[in-house]
């Protein structure tokens, strides 16, 4: 039996809104599961195929390459796993756009710290789950009724 899929565009919109509201992902290099750490993505509303991260040159993520991020929103209503490729971002304009006092707090030398590395994650495949089952489905689950088909409509495989 083939399950229906949710509306990818609707779920992507909900994902981007939730990520902006709760900007922390768990990011790891695909070839090194020990590299997984929480990171704060820098978002550009006009660049929906990339996100950026400030890190230290000594961080395991500085090895670059294929990576996977996982995300759970504050309210536990959106979950996502997305893939991409980490590369060094060399644009000074992009660096300046994302620099803030929150970023500066992580670097002893401030914006001139020689260990700062700005990474760009070029985004690819993603899976997004809408965790908001709603009152009706929650009541059906409490009664032991099957909600699997309805839940499948709250999941989408897509590209970011």
ROBA-982945 format. One record per residue: residue number from 1; residue in three letters; x negated, y negated, z of N, C-alpha, C in turn. Coordinates in pm, 1 decimal, m for minus. Layout:
// ROBA-982945
   nr  rest       nxx       nyy       nzz      caxx      cayy      cazz       cxx       cyy       czz
  NUM   Ala         X         Y         Z         X         Y         Z         X         Y         Z
...
// end
This chain:
// ROBA-982945
   nr  rest       nxx       nyy       nzz      caxx      cayy      cazz       cxx       cyy       czz
    1   Unk     m83.8     118.6       0.0       0.0       0.0       0.0     m88.1    m124.7       0.0
    2   Unk     m69.8    m210.8     m96.4    m148.2    m333.7    m107.1     m83.3    m442.7     m22.4
    3   Unk    m166.5    m506.0      56.7    m115.6    m613.8     141.9    m119.9    m746.7      67.2
    4   Unk     m21.7    m827.8      94.6     m18.7    m961.8      38.3    m126.5   m1046.3     104.5
    5   Unk    m165.1   m1151.0      35.9    m265.4   m1242.3      89.7    m199.4   m1377.0     112.4
    6   Unk    m247.5   m1448.3     212.8    m198.4   m1582.8     237.9    m243.4   m1679.2     129.6
    7   Unk    m193.3   m1800.0     133.4    m226.0   m1904.4      36.3    m367.2   m1956.7      64.9
    8   Unk    m465.4   m1925.2     m22.0    m602.9   m1966.3       4.4    m619.7   m2118.0      20.7
    9   Unk    m551.8   m2196.3     m60.5    m568.3   m2342.1     m51.0    m514.5   m2395.4      81.5
   10   Unk    m401.7   m2344.1     124.7    m344.0   m2385.7     252.9    m437.0   m2346.7     368.5
   11   Unk    m491.6   m2225.1     363.2    m580.7   m2180.1     469.2    m713.3   m2256.0     465.9
   12   Unk    m764.9   m2289.3     346.9    m888.3   m2367.9     338.7    m867.4   m2506.5     399.8
   13   Unk    m754.7   m2569.0     369.8    m725.3   m2700.3     427.1    m719.7   m2692.6     578.7
   14   Unk    m652.6   m2590.9     630.1    m643.0   m2573.3     774.9    m781.8   m2546.1     835.5
   15   Unk    m864.2   m2467.6     764.2   m1000.0   m2438.4     809.6   m1082.5   m2566.0     819.4
   16   Unk   m1086.0   m2648.4     712.8   m1168.1   m2769.5     713.6   m1123.6   m2865.8     822.7
   17   Unk    m994.0   m2876.0     844.5    m942.2   m2963.0     950.7    m986.6   m2912.6    1087.1
   18   Unk    m975.4   m2780.9    1108.9   m1015.7   m2721.7    1237.0   m1165.8   m2733.7    1259.0
   19   Unk   m1245.4   m2714.2    1153.8   m1391.0   m2724.9    1166.8   m1431.5   m2867.7    1202.1
   20   Unk   m1366.3   m2966.6    1143.8   m1396.5   m3106.6    1176.3   m1361.2   m3137.2    1321.2
   21   Unk   m1256.5   m3073.0    1372.4   m1211.2   m3095.0    1510.2   m1294.3   m3017.3    1612.1
   22   Unk   m1353.7   m2909.0    1569.6   m1428.5   m2820.4    1659.2   m1556.7   m2777.2    1588.2
   23   Unk   m1651.2   m2871.6    1568.9   m1764.5   m2846.5    1478.7   m1878.7   m2762.9    1537.8
   24   Unk   m1852.8   m2637.3    1558.2   m1957.8   m2544.0    1599.4   m1932.4   m2411.5    1528.3
   25   Unk   m2037.2   m2357.8    1467.2   m2030.3   m2225.8    1404.8   m2143.3   m2140.6    1460.6
   26   Unk   m2130.8   m2011.2    1446.7   m2238.7   m1919.6    1478.2   m2302.9   m1886.4    1345.0
   27   Unk   m2429.9   m1921.6    1327.6   m2497.0   m1910.8    1198.4   m2615.0   m1815.7    1208.3
   28   Unk   m2629.4   m1729.9    1107.4   m2743.4   m1637.7    1105.3   m2787.6   m1610.8     962.8
   29   Unk   m2916.0   m1579.7     950.3   m2967.7   m1533.1     822.5   m2918.0   m1391.1     801.0
   30   Unk   m2877.2   m1358.9     680.8   m2824.0   m1225.1     653.9   m2927.3   m1115.6     679.3
   31   Unk   m3052.6   m1145.4     656.5   m3156.6   m1043.9     673.4   m3208.8   m1032.7     815.6
   32   Unk   m3160.1   m1118.8     907.9   m3213.1   m1121.6    1043.7   m3102.6   m1152.2    1143.6
   33   Unk   m3034.9   m1048.9    1192.9   m2923.0   m1071.3    1285.4   m2968.2   m1138.1    1414.8
   34   Unk   m3095.9   m1125.4    1450.1   m3146.5   m1190.0    1571.6   m3156.1   m1341.8    1555.3
   35   Unk   m3139.3   m1392.7    1434.6   m3145.9   m1537.1    1410.8   m3014.7   m1607.5    1446.0
   36   Unk   m2910.4   m1533.5    1481.7   m2778.2   m1591.5    1506.4   m2779.3   m1686.4    1626.1
   37   Unk   m2736.4   m1810.8    1601.9   m2727.0   m1911.0    1707.5   m2611.3   m2006.4    1677.4
   38   Unk   m2557.9   m2070.9    1781.8   m2455.1   m2171.7    1756.8   m2518.5   m2297.1    1696.9
   39   Unk   m2453.9   m2349.7    1596.5   m2502.4   m2469.4    1527.4   m2385.7   m2565.1    1503.0
   40   Unk   m2417.7   m2693.7    1498.6   m2316.7   m2796.3    1471.0   m2329.6   m2841.8    1325.9
   41   Unk   m2234.4   m2804.6    1242.5   m2242.5   m2845.5    1102.2   m2214.5   m2994.3    1085.9
   42   Unk   m2281.5   m3053.3     990.4   m2256.2   m3191.3     950.8   m2168.7   m3182.7     826.5
   43   Unk   m2052.9   m3245.7     831.9   m1953.8   m3231.9     725.2   m1942.8   m3359.1     643.1
   44   Unk   m1921.9   m3341.5     514.6   m1898.7   m3451.6     422.6   m1766.7   m3421.0     351.6
   45   Unk   m1664.6   m3501.3     377.1   m1532.0   m3473.5     321.1   m1531.7   m3470.1     168.5
   46   Unk   m1632.2   m3529.8     105.7   m1639.9   m3530.3     m39.8   m1726.5   m3417.2     m95.3
   47   Unk   m1779.0   m3333.0      m7.4   m1866.5   m3222.5     m50.8   m1812.7   m3092.6       7.3
   48   Unk   m1710.3   m3036.1     m55.1   m1645.2   m2918.5       0.4   m1714.0   m2786.6     m35.4
   49   Unk   m1831.7   m2793.2     m96.6   m1902.1   m2668.9    m129.1   m2035.1   m2659.1     m54.6
   50   Unk   m2057.2   m2748.0      42.7   m2179.9   m2744.4     122.0   m2154.5   m2804.6     259.3
   51   Unk   m2232.0   m2759.4     356.5   m2238.1   m2821.1     488.5   m2385.5   m2828.4     526.5
   52   Unk   m2417.1   m2911.8     625.1   m2555.8   m2936.5     661.1   m2576.5   m2912.3     809.2
   53   Unk   m2701.4   m2880.5     844.8   m2738.5   m2856.3     983.0   m2874.8   m2918.5    1009.9
   54   Unk   m2886.8   m2989.5    1121.8   m3017.8   m3032.0    1169.5   m3072.8   m2919.1    1255.3
   55   Unk   m3200.2   m2889.8    1239.2   m3265.4   m2788.5    1321.5   m3412.5   m2823.9    1335.0
   56   Unk   m3485.7   m2741.0    1404.2   m3631.0   m2757.0    1419.0   m3701.0   m2668.5    1316.8
   57   Unk   m3816.2   m2710.6    1272.3   m3892.4   m2632.3    1175.3   m3932.9   m2495.7    1229.5
   58   Unk   m3937.4   m2480.5    1363.0   m3973.8   m2353.1    1423.5   m3854.2   m2258.8    1439.9
   59   Unk   m3735.2   m2305.9    1412.3   m3614.8   m2224.1    1424.7   m3617.7   m2111.8    1320.8
   60   Unk   m3568.7   m1994.2    1358.1   m3565.5   m1880.2    1265.3   m3489.3   m1912.8    1136.8
   61   Unk   m3390.6   m2002.6    1143.3   m3313.2   m2039.2    1024.2   m3398.1   m2113.6     921.4
   62   Unk   m3511.4   m2167.4     964.1   m3600.9   m2238.7     872.5   m3661.1   m2145.6     768.1
   63   Unk   m3644.9   m2013.6     785.5   m3691.9   m1917.7     684.7   m3605.0   m1923.4     558.7
   64   Unk   m3486.7   m1984.9     569.3   m3396.8   m2010.2     455.8   m3342.9   m1881.7     392.5
   65   Unk   m3253.5   m1897.2     297.3   m3198.5   m1785.3     223.1   m3053.2   m1757.2     255.3
   66   Unk   m3002.9   m1640.3     213.4   m2863.3   m1603.4     236.5   m2829.1   m1603.3     385.2
   67   Unk   m2713.5   m1661.3     417.3   m2672.6   m1674.9     556.7   m2521.9   m1656.2     569.0
   68   Unk   m2479.6   m1625.2     691.8   m2338.0   m1608.2     722.5   m2305.4   m1688.9     847.2
   69   Unk   m2192.4   m1756.4     843.5   m2144.0   m1831.2     959.8   m2008.3   m1776.5    1000.6
   70   Unk   m1983.6   m1776.4    1130.7   m1851.7   m1739.5    1182.9   m1799.1   m1856.9    1264.0
   71   Unk   m1667.6   m1871.2    1262.8   m1604.1   m1987.1    1325.1   m1474.7   m1945.5    1392.8
   72   Unk   m1450.3   m2004.2    1509.5   m1322.6   m1990.0    1579.7   m1283.6   m2129.0    1627.8
   73   Unk   m1165.2   m2173.8    1592.9   m1122.1   m2308.3    1630.8   m1095.0   m2316.5    1780.9
   74   Unk   m1092.4   m2439.0    1831.7   m1066.7   m2462.3    1974.6    m939.6   m2392.8    2021.2
   75   Unk    m834.1   m2404.3    1944.8    m704.9   m2349.8    1984.3    m684.6   m2204.7    1945.2
   76   Unk    m788.7   m2140.5    1893.8    m783.4   m2000.3    1851.2    m676.7   m1977.4    1743.9
   77   Unk    m652.7   m2080.9    1661.8    m551.1   m2064.1    1558.0    m610.4   m2047.8    1418.7
   78   Unk    m742.3   m2066.3    1405.4    m810.4   m2041.1    1277.4    m941.8   m1969.3    1306.5
   79   Unk    m965.3   m1865.6    1228.8   m1090.9   m1790.1    1237.0   m1145.9   m1782.9    1094.8
   80   Unk   m1278.0   m1786.3    1082.8   m1337.0   m1777.7     948.9   m1475.3   m1713.6     955.2
   81   Unk   m1508.4   m1648.6     845.7   m1644.4   m1600.2     821.8   m1676.9   m1644.7     680.5
   82   Unk   m1789.0   m1715.5     666.1   m1824.1   m1761.5     532.7   m1972.8   m1743.3     506.7
   83   Unk   m2000.4   m1722.1     380.2   m2136.3   m1693.9     335.6   m2188.8   m1810.9     254.4
   84   Unk   m2320.2   m1818.5     246.7   m2382.5   m1922.3     167.1   m2532.0   m1901.8     161.7
   85   Unk   m2599.4   m2001.4     113.2   m2744.1   m1995.8     102.0   m2802.7   m2119.9     168.5
   86   Unk   m2898.3   m2099.7     260.7   m2963.3   m2210.9     329.4   m3084.1   m2258.2     249.4
   87   Unk   m3091.4   m2390.1     228.8   m3203.2   m2453.5     159.7   m3239.2   m2581.4     236.0
   88   Unk   m3357.5   m2632.6     213.3   m3398.4   m2758.4     274.9   m3330.8   m2872.7     200.1
   89   Unk   m3268.0   m2963.6     274.3   m3209.2   m3084.0     214.2   m3316.0   m3192.6     216.2
   90   Unk   m3349.4   m3245.7     101.6   m3456.2   m3345.5      91.9   m3404.4   m3488.4      76.5
   91   Unk   m3273.4   m3506.2      66.2   m3216.0   m3638.3      45.4   m3224.5   m3722.9     173.4
   92   Unk   m3298.0   m3834.3     165.0   m3306.5   m3927.8     278.5   m3169.9   m3992.0     304.2
   93   Unk   m3095.6   m4015.2     196.8   m2961.3   m4073.5     210.6   m2871.1   m3981.1     292.7
   94   Unk   m2878.0   m3852.3     263.1   m2797.6   m3754.9     336.7   m2844.7   m3750.9     483.2
   95   Unk   m2975.5   m3749.1     506.4   m3031.0   m3750.2     641.2   m2976.3   m3870.0     719.3
   96   Unk   m2984.3   m3988.3     659.5   m2937.4   m4110.6     725.3   m2787.3   m4105.3     752.9
   97   Unk   m2711.4   m4049.8     660.0   m2566.2   m4042.7     676.3   m2527.6   m3957.8     797.5
   98   Unk   m2600.1   m3847.9     818.6   m2565.2   m3754.9     926.0   m2633.4   m3784.4    1059.9
   99   Unk   m2738.4   m3866.9    1060.3   m2811.0   m3893.5    1183.8   m2719.1   m3965.7    1283.2
  100   Unk   m2724.8   m3926.7    1409.7   m2642.1   m3988.4    1513.4   m2712.4   m3974.0    1647.9
  101   Unk   m2659.3   m4037.9    1748.0   m2716.3   m4023.8    1882.7   m2700.8   m3880.2    1932.5
  102   Unk   m2597.3   m3810.5    1887.9   m2576.8   m3670.7    1927.8   m2687.2   m3581.9    1869.5
  103   Unk   m2725.8   m3609.1    1746.3   m2835.3   m3534.1    1683.6   m2966.8   m3572.2    1750.2
  104   Unk   m2986.6   m3701.8    1769.9   m3112.3   m3750.9    1827.2   m3142.5   m3688.5    1963.0
  105   Unk   m3040.4   m3656.9    2039.0   m3059.9   m3599.5    2172.4   m3136.6   m3467.6    2169.3
  106   Unk   m3141.4   m3401.2    2053.2   m3209.6   m3272.3    2040.1   m3356.8   m3285.3    2000.8
  107   Unk   m3401.1   m3407.2    1968.6   m3535.9   m3425.2    1915.4   m3614.1   m3523.6    1999.8
  108   Unk   m3722.4   m3474.3    2057.4   m3805.1   m3553.1    2148.3   m3854.8   m3682.2    2083.2
  109   Unk   m3892.8   m3674.4    1958.1   m3945.6   m3791.4    1887.8   m3841.5   m3871.1    1812.8
  110   Unk   m3711.8   m3845.2    1841.1   m3606.3   m3916.3    1769.2   m3610.1   m3884.1    1620.9
  111   Unk   m3565.9   m3976.9    1540.3   m3557.2   m3950.1    1396.1   m3692.9   m3937.4    1328.6
  112   Unk   m3798.8   m3976.2    1396.1   m3932.8   m3959.7    1338.0   m4002.2   m3832.6    1387.9
  113   Unk   m3930.0   m3748.5    1461.6   m3986.3   m3622.7    1510.8   m4031.5   m3537.9    1391.7
  114   Unk   m4158.7   m3495.4    1388.9   m4208.1   m3419.3    1273.4   m4149.7   m3278.2    1262.4
  115   Unk   m4077.9   m3233.0    1365.3   m4021.0   m3097.5    1363.4   m3877.3   m3091.8    1313.4
  116   Unk   m3819.2   m3205.9    1276.1   m3680.7   m3207.5    1226.9   m3674.2   m3145.5    1088.2
  117   Unk   m3573.6   m3062.4    1070.6   m3546.9   m3002.4     940.8   m3397.0   m3013.2     913.9
  118   Unk   m3359.0   m3071.2     801.5   m3218.6   m3078.3     761.3   m3194.2   m2968.0     659.6
  119   Unk   m3105.1   m2877.1     695.2   m3070.7   m2765.2     608.1   m2938.0   m2791.6     538.8
  120   Unk   m2926.4   m2746.0     415.9   m2799.8   m2749.7     341.7   m2756.8   m2605.5     320.4
  121   Unk   m2632.5   m2576.7     352.4   m2576.9   m2444.1     325.7   m2482.2   m2458.0     207.9
  122   Unk   m2524.8   m2406.3      93.0   m2438.9   m2404.0     m25.3   m2341.8   m2288.2      m6.2
  123   Unk   m2213.8   m2320.3      m1.5   m2111.7   m2224.1      39.0   m2066.8   m2132.1     m73.7
  124   Unk   m2028.7   m2010.6     m34.7   m1980.9   m1910.4    m129.4   m1852.7   m1846.1     m80.1
  125   Unk   m1853.2   m1713.6     m74.2   m1734.3   m1638.6     m34.1   m1698.7   m1664.7     111.8
  126   Unk   m1568.2   m1658.0     138.4   m1519.6   m1680.9     274.6   m1395.0   m1596.5     299.4
  127   Unk   m1374.6   m1565.2     425.4   m1248.5   m1507.2     470.8   m1196.7   m1597.4     580.3
  128   Unk   m1069.4   m1630.7     572.3   m1006.9   m1720.0     670.1    m881.9   m1651.3     722.3
  129   Unk    m865.9   m1655.0     853.5    m748.1   m1597.6     918.8    m676.8   m1706.7     995.2
  130   Unk    m547.3   m1714.7     978.6    m463.3   m1805.1    1055.9    m416.1   m1727.5    1177.4
  131   Unk    m465.1   m1764.0    1293.9    m432.4   m1691.8    1416.4    m302.7   m1735.3    1482.1
  132   Unk    m236.6   m1833.8    1424.1    m111.9   m1882.5    1481.4       3.2   m1794.7    1433.1
  133   Unk      34.1   m1692.4    1510.1     138.7   m1597.2    1471.1     279.3   m1654.5    1487.9
  134   Unk     293.4   m1753.7    1569.4     424.5   m1812.9    1588.7     507.2   m1737.4    1691.0
  135   Unk     606.9   m1804.4    1742.8     691.5   m1750.0    1848.7     768.6   m1626.2    1803.4
  136   Unk     821.2   m1628.5    1680.3     899.2   m1515.9    1629.8     814.6   m1388.5    1622.8
  137   Unk     694.8   m1398.4    1563.7     608.4   m1280.4    1553.2     558.3   m1234.8    1689.5
  138   Unk     532.0   m1328.8    1778.9     488.7   m1292.4    1914.0     599.3   m1213.1    1984.1
  139   Unk     723.1   m1255.9    1967.7     836.2   m1183.4    2027.9     849.2   m1044.7    1965.9
  140   Unk     831.1   m1034.0    1833.4     837.7    m903.8    1767.9     727.9    m810.9    1819.4
  141   Unk     607.3    m864.1    1841.4     497.3    m782.0    1895.3     531.3    m734.7    2036.6
  142   Unk     590.0    m824.0    2116.5     626.8    m788.0    2253.8     727.3    m673.7    2254.9
  143   Unk     807.7    m664.4    2150.7     905.8    m556.7    2139.4     848.1    m433.3    2070.4
  144   Unk     719.0    m439.2    2034.8     653.8    m325.3    1970.3     684.8    m314.0    1822.5
  145   Unk     737.6    m420.4    1763.6     770.9    m418.1    1621.7     646.0    m445.5    1539.1
  146   Unk     638.9    m389.8    1419.2     524.6    m404.7    1331.3     522.8    m543.9    1269.1
  147   Unk     410.3    m613.1    1282.6     394.4    m745.5    1222.0     277.8    m745.6    1123.3
  148   Unk     227.5    m627.8    1089.1     109.0    m616.4    1002.9     127.6    m686.4     868.4
  149   Unk     240.8    m664.5     802.5     263.9    m724.6     671.0     269.0    m877.0     681.0
  150   Unk     337.7    m928.6     783.0     343.9   m1073.8     801.0     204.7   m1130.0     830.3
  151   Unk     126.6   m1058.8     909.9      m8.0   m1104.6     945.1     m97.9   m1109.3     822.5
  152   Unk     m78.7   m1018.1     728.7    m163.6   m1017.2     609.0    m145.1   m1144.4     527.7
  153   Unk     m30.5   m1208.3     540.0      m6.0   m1332.9     469.2     m77.7   m1450.7     534.7
  154   Unk    m138.8   m1426.8     650.3    m211.0   m1531.8     720.2    m362.8   m1514.3     704.8
  155   Unk    m403.8   m1440.7     602.9    m543.5   m1412.5     576.8    m568.6   m1434.6     428.8
  156   Unk    m685.7   m1489.1     397.2    m721.2   m1507.2     255.9    m870.0   m1488.2     236.2
  157   Unk    m903.3   m1423.9     126.5   m1040.1   m1418.2      79.5   m1049.7   m1520.4     m30.9
  158   Unk   m1150.8   m1608.1     m22.8   m1159.8   m1720.7    m114.3   m1304.9   m1765.2    m128.4
  159   Unk   m1325.4   m1874.4    m195.0   m1457.2   m1939.2    m201.1   m1440.2   m2078.0    m142.6
  160   Unk   m1538.1   m2118.9     m65.8   m1534.7   m2253.7     m10.2   m1605.2   m2349.9    m104.0
// end
